[in-house]
Amino acid sequence: MSETIPDIGTLKARLQATWAAGNFGEIAKSYEDGAAEFIDRLRVTPGLRVLDVACGTGNLALPCARAGACVTGVDIAPNLLEQGRNRAKTEGLSIKFDEGDVENLPYPDNTFDLVVTMFGAMFAPRPEKTAAELVRVCRPGGRIAMANWTPSGFIGQIFKATTSRVPPPPGMPSPLLWGDETKVRERLQNGTSEIVFARRFISFRFPFAPPEVVEFWRQFYGPTQRAFAALDADGQAAFRKDLEGLWAAHNKGDRGSTLVESEYLEVVALRT
């Protein structure tokens, strides 16, 4: 689909600005436990060469390093990489954080034993290039593990509510297609011999009610912040109502707190 994107350079700059906006580190804190569980299931061992793609502030990179792996994180947002470096330094962990694009990873072929990405690579605009790069940098016999939001899950619904108010750039396929098993199998078929899927849930917990959660995401989550900024006053009010309704409808918290679980697709592919 890349040929249908009119100006990929402009789009990449826009995406980088979106993820650099706000402070994604505050959002990432809300699902650190779920990220650690994702890594636990992969049974990371000491000395394993791991690449965390679209690493953000290091939610996957840090637990891999704690397990003794040799870890590299790569992301397009310099401010998130700096937070990752600070987190690693605080824990005394040695992790290399690089600025880079998932569609053109700055590493040689067959460099890593394990390539992981959680709610990150799925947002790159050209999925065929993303898939090819994930496969390319993973050594034969290594693994590629992804966590991708599903279309029917809570965050999938948030995404649909957002794009109904602020349409995505022309030619950019929905990131939620990475949450569809058939589409993922199609994208990773070249270079993998086996793909195992599992539906998982990750929990978002906040010590305040859904209206405050929406404001929290507006302040700290770049895509939500940018969506609000693209709307006029009436559009912002309608968008806020949409989001508050979704958080309230899915909330399992009590006494003014918020607990929402969102489904994601866990993908573990074996590199040929």
Disulfide bonds with the S-S distance in Angstrom:
none
